[in-house]
């Protein structure tokens, strides 16, 4: 599985992310940008290959939003 634009994912640790765009960063090169449910880091670059999705499963947008906005 690879991360896809517009999809939401949850890690086995409970970390959730929603892939929102494709960026060309100086540090990571061509990467996907994700919105997260982490209070300390709202956005992050995620990899585009299968190794980036280890321990993630796809979830619905409703599951991503649940307990996200307080």
MMTF fields as JSON, N, C-alpha, C and O atoms, coordinates in Angstrom:
{
  "mmtfVersion": "1.0.0",
  "mmtfProducer": "UNKNOWN",
  "numBonds": 279,
  "numAtoms": 280,
  "numGroups": 70,
  "numChains": 1,
  "numModels": 1,
  "chainsPerModel": [1],
  "groupsPerChain": [70],
  "chainIdList": ["A"],
  "bondAtomList": [4, 2, 8, 6, 12, 10, 16, 14, 20, 18, 24, 22, 28, 26, 32, 30, 36, 34, 40, 38, 44, 42, 48, 46, 52, 50, 56, 54, 60, 58, 64, 62, 68, 66, 72, 70, 76, 74, 80, 78, 84, 82, 88, 86, 92, 90, 96, 94, 100, 98, 104, 102, 108, 106, 112, 110, 116, 114, 120, 118, 124, 122, 128, 126, 132, 130, 136, 134, 140, 138, 144, 142, 148, 146, 152, 150, 156, 154, 160, 158, 164, 162, 168, 166, 172, 170, 176, 174, 180, 178, 184, 182, 188, 186, 192, 190, 196, 194, 200, 198, 204, 202, 208, 206, 212, 210, 216, 214, 220, 218, 224, 222, 228, 226, 232, 230, 236, 234, 240, 238, 244, 242, 248, 246, 252, 250, 256, 254, 260, 258, 264, 262, 268, 266, 272, 270, 276, 274],
  "bondOrderList": [1, 1, 1, 1, 1, 1, 1, 1, 1, 1, 1, 1, 1, 1, 1, 1, 1, 1, 1, 1, 1, 1, 1, 1, 1, 1, 1, 1, 1, 1, 1, 1, 1, 1, 1, 1, 1, 1, 1, 1, 1, 1, 1, 1, 1, 1, 1, 1, 1, 1, 1, 1, 1, 1, 1, 1, 1, 1, 1, 1, 1, 1, 1, 1, 1, 1, 1, 1, 1],
  "groupList": [{"groupName": "UNK", "atomNameList": ["N", "CA", "C", "O"], "elementList": ["N", "C", "C", "O"], "formalChargeList": [0, 0, 0, 0], "bondAtomList": [1, 0, 2, 1, 3, 2], "bondOrderList": [1, 1, 2], "singleLetterCode": "X", "chemCompType": "L-PEPTIDE LINKING"}],
  "groupTypeList": [0, 0, 0, 0, 0, 0, 0, 0, 0, 0, 0, 0, 0, 0, 0, 0, 0, 0, 0, 0, 0, 0, 0, 0, 0, 0, 0, 0, 0, 0, 0, 0, 0, 0, 0, 0, 0, 0, 0, 0, 0, 0, 0, 0, 0, 0, 0, 0, 0, 0, 0, 0, 0, 0, 0, 0, 0, 0, 0, 0, 0, 0, 0, 0, 0, 0, 0, 0, 0, 0],
  "groupIdList": [1, 2, 3, 4, 5, 6, 7, 8, 9, 10, 11, 12, 13, 14, 15, 16, 17, 18, 19, 20, 21, 22, 23, 24, 25, 26, 27, 28, 29, 30, 31, 32, 33, 34, 35, 36, 37, 38, 39, 40, 41, 42, 43, 44, 45, 46, 47, 48, 49, 50, 51, 52, 53, 54, 55, 56, 57, 58, 59, 60, 61, 62, 63, 64, 65, 66, 67, 68, 69, 70],
  "secStructList": [7, 7, 7, 7, 6, 6, 7, 3, 3, 3, 3, 6, 6, 1, 7, 3, 3, 3, 3, 3, 3, 3, 3, 3, 3, 6, 6, 6, 3, 3, 3, 3, 3, 3, 3, 3, 3, 3, 6, 6, 3, 3, 3, 3, 3, 3, 7, 1, 1, 4, 4, 4, 4, 6, 6, 3, 3, 3, 3, 7, 2, 2, 2, 2, 2, 6, 6, 6, 7, 7],
  "xCoordList": [0.849, 0.0, 0.897, 1.952, 0.465, 1.128, 0.117, -1.083, 0.604, -0.289, -0.85, -0.154, -2.117, -2.767, -3.392, -3.881, -3.37, -3.99, -5.465, -6.178, -5.912, -7.316, -7.72, -8.879, -6.791, -7.105, -6.593, -5.695, -7.182, -6.794, -6.261, -6.682, -5.33, -4.675, -4.471, -4.385, -4.396, -4.115, -2.993, -3.009, -2.017, -0.897, -1.331, -2.288, -0.655, -0.994, -0.845, -1.412, -0.101, 0.055, -1.089, -1.172, -1.984, -3.095, -2.889, -3.835, -1.665, -1.376, -2.186, -2.192, -2.872, -3.695, -3.16, -2.596, -3.34, -2.976, -3.917, -4.511, -4.029, -4.842, -3.945, -3.428, -3.759, -2.854, -3.559, -4.604, -2.987, -3.671, -2.989, -3.589, -1.758, -1.126, 0.219, 0.767, 0.729, 2.042, 2.933, 2.568, 4.095, 5.004, 6.39, 6.74, 7.167, 8.565, 9.382, 9.658, 9.772, 10.478, 11.985, 12.494, 12.684, 14.143, 14.773, 15.799, 14.165, 14.721, 14.402, 15.272, 13.151, 12.708, 12.496, 12.229, 12.605, 12.323, 10.825, 10.052, 10.403, 8.991, 8.346, 8.663, 7.438, 6.804, 5.322, 4.85, 4.612, 3.212, 3.136, 3.907, 2.21, 1.985, 0.753, -0.262, 0.849, -0.267, -0.594, 0.289, -1.873, -2.376, -2.438, -2.833, -2.054, -2.014, -2.935, -3.477, -3.104, -3.873, -2.96, -3.399, -1.718, -0.727, -0.764, -0.64, -0.932, -0.99, 0.315, 0.304, 1.433, 2.733, 3.151, 4.035, 2.533, 2.92, 1.67, 1.214, 1.114, -0.144, 0.042, -0.885, 1.225, 1.492, 2.836, 3.744, 2.949, 4.219, 4.335, 3.331, 5.567, 5.82, 5.821, 6.355, 5.225, 5.238, 5.759, 5.592, 6.383, 6.983, 5.972, 4.796, 6.452, 5.582, 5.744, 5.073, 6.631, 6.832, 6.192, 5.709, 6.196, 5.51, 6.148, 5.458, 7.433, 8.074, 7.542, 7.662, 6.96, 6.407, 5.088, 4.667, 4.44, 3.104, 3.096, 2.033, 4.27, 4.348, 3.537, 3.703, 2.682, 1.823, 0.698, 0.086, 0.409, -0.73, -1.847, -1.595, -3.081, -4.245, -5.111, -5.124, -5.824, -6.704, -7.942, -8.512, -8.346, -9.547, -10.41, -9.966, -11.634, -12.516, -12.205, -11.527, -12.701, -12.529, -13.187, -12.668, -14.317, -15.012, -14.162, -14.109, -13.497, -12.611, -11.435, -11.0, -10.918, -9.811, -10.253, -9.524, -11.432, -11.929, -12.351, -12.376, -12.682, -13.151, -12.066, -10.917, -12.453, -11.545, -10.368, -9.374, -10.463, -9.367, -9.465, -8.492, -10.636, -10.828, -11.542, -12.655, -10.878, -11.478, -12.157, -12.712],
  "yCoordList": [-1.178, 0.0, 1.245, 1.263, 2.265, 3.567, 4.611, 4.457, 5.684, 6.779, 7.402, 7.507, 7.814, 8.434, 9.759, 9.91, 10.718, 12.016, 11.852, 11.076, 12.598, 12.578, 11.443, 11.364, 10.563, 9.42, 9.678, 10.493, 8.967, 9.09, 7.747, 6.688, 7.811, 6.601, 6.672, 7.753, 5.49, 5.415, 4.416, 3.31, 4.821, 3.958, 3.065, 3.391, 1.965, 1.061, 1.736, 1.256, 2.833, 3.575, 4.549, 5.143, 4.722, 5.656, 6.958, 7.727, 7.22, 8.427, 8.397, 7.39, 9.5, 9.57, 10.653, 11.648, 10.452, 11.485, 11.465, 10.444, 12.641, 12.831, 13.435, 14.538, 12.736, 13.192, 14.291, 14.048, 15.503, 16.665, 17.288, 18.137, 16.9, 17.519, 16.92, 16.098, 17.346, 16.939, 18.17, 19.216, 18.059, 19.195, 18.818, 17.64, 19.824, 19.632, 20.349, 21.542, 19.619, 20.238, 20.2, 19.363, 21.114, 21.153, 19.978, 19.447, 19.58, 18.517, 17.121, 16.251, 16.902, 15.557, 15.357, 14.235, 16.398, 16.275, 16.186, 16.792, 15.448, 15.295, 14.391, 13.205, 14.963, 14.246, 14.569, 15.53, 13.759, 14.045, 14.839, 14.593, 15.783, 16.56, 16.0, 15.734, 15.822, 15.272, 16.155, 16.739, 16.236, 16.872, 15.76, 14.638, 16.057, 15.016, 15.328, 16.429, 14.346, 14.556, 14.812, 14.715, 15.132, 15.382, 16.855, 17.731, 17.137, 18.518, 19.277, 20.504, 18.57, 19.223, 19.419, 20.227, 18.7, 18.748, 18.59, 17.467, 19.672, 19.619, 19.172, 18.627, 19.392, 19.0, 18.29, 18.586, 17.352, 16.644, 16.108, 15.85, 15.946, 15.296, 13.793, 13.309, 13.065, 11.604, 11.047, 11.654, 9.896, 9.277, 8.789, 8.59, 8.603, 8.168, 6.686, 6.177, 5.99, 4.574, 3.697, 4.203, 2.409, 1.49, 1.423, 1.11, 1.705, 1.638, 2.711, 2.561, 3.786, 4.86, 4.456, 5.085, 3.443, 3.083, 1.88, 1.35, 1.45, 0.299, 0.595, 1.649, -0.317, -0.238, 0.792, 1.132, 1.295, 2.193, 1.421, 0.544, 1.761, 1.231, 2.407, 3.445, 2.246, 3.309, 3.41, 2.398, 4.648, 4.907, 5.92, 6.525, 6.1, 7.075, 8.48, 8.654, 9.483, 10.879, 11.109, 11.867, 10.464, 10.601, 10.064, 10.663, 8.933, 8.38, 9.312, 9.451, 9.949, 10.89, 12.093, 12.544, 12.607, 13.804, 13.546, 14.468, 12.307, 11.963, 12.314, 11.887, 13.089, 13.527, 14.359, 14.513, 14.896, 15.675, 17.148, 17.752, 17.717, 19.135, 19.272, 18.78, 19.953, 20.122, 21.454, 21.751],
  "zCoordList": [0.0, 0.0, 0.0, 0.634, -0.71, -0.705, -0.255, -0.482, 0.387, 0.741, -0.532, -1.541, -0.475, -1.628, -1.216, -0.096, -2.142, -1.886, -1.547, -2.181, -0.532, -0.152, 0.765, 1.171, 1.1, 1.966, 3.378, 3.59, 4.341, 5.742, 6.232, 5.766, 7.18, 7.667, 9.172, 9.753, 9.795, 11.225, 11.456, 10.916, 12.266, 12.639, 13.797, 14.498, 14.003, 15.101, 16.461, 17.443, 16.545, 17.796, 18.045, 19.12, 17.052, 17.175, 16.421, 16.252, 15.961, 15.176, 13.891, 13.184, 13.582, 12.374, 11.456, 11.912, 10.163, 9.203, 8.016, 7.671, 7.401, 6.212, 5.14, 5.316, 4.048, 2.99, 2.195, 1.591, 2.196, 1.63, 0.424, -0.235, 0.11, -1.045, -1.39, -0.655, -2.512, -2.998, -2.957, -3.493, -2.33, -2.203, -2.696, -2.767, -3.033, -3.397, -2.34, -2.464, -1.292, -0.171, -0.399, -1.144, 0.252, 0.147, 0.89, 0.465, 1.985, 2.81, 2.286, 2.267, 1.857, 1.47, -0.028, -0.46, -0.818, -2.238, -2.473, -1.732, -3.479, -3.79, -2.747, -2.656, -1.963, -0.864, -0.807, -1.416, -0.073, 0.205, 1.508, 2.436, 1.575, 2.788, 3.476, 2.832, 4.788, 5.55, 6.742, 7.371, 7.033, 8.242, 9.295, 8.979, 10.539, 11.559, 12.728, 12.832, 13.606, 14.822, 16.016, 17.162, 15.763, 16.8, 17.206, 16.35, 18.486, 18.965, 18.756, 18.66, 18.685, 18.532, 17.084, 16.797, 16.184, 14.772, 13.919, 13.708, 13.43, 12.667, 11.226, 10.627, 10.656, 9.283, 9.226, 10.003, 8.298, 8.131, 6.711, 6.046, 6.258, 4.976, 5.205, 6.202, 4.285, 4.362, 3.044, 1.986, 3.127, 1.965, 0.944, 1.25, -0.265, -1.349, -1.68, -2.577, -0.963, -1.264, -0.18, 0.833, -0.401, 0.501, 1.886, 2.857, 2.002, 3.318, 4.268, 5.484, 3.741, 4.573, 5.222, 6.194, 4.717, 5.208, 6.151, 6.472, 6.59, 7.49, 8.759, 9.373, 9.137, 10.33, 10.214, 11.226, 9.019, 8.795, 8.102, 7.276, 8.45, 7.743, 7.324, 7.987, 6.237, 5.748, 6.641, 7.051, 6.933, 7.723, 6.977, 6.001, 7.437, 6.803, 7.292, 8.305, 6.572, 6.995, 8.353, 9.173, 8.594, 9.868, 11.01, 12.084, 10.781, 11.806, 12.068, 13.211, 11.021, 11.188, 12.014, 12.898, 11.73, 12.416, 13.853, 14.669, 14.167, 15.508, 16.536, 16.419, 17.528, 18.601, 18.088, 18.797, 16.871, 16.299, 16.664, 17.114, 16.469, 16.753, 18.085, 18.269, 19.011, 20.336, 20.483, 21.541]
}
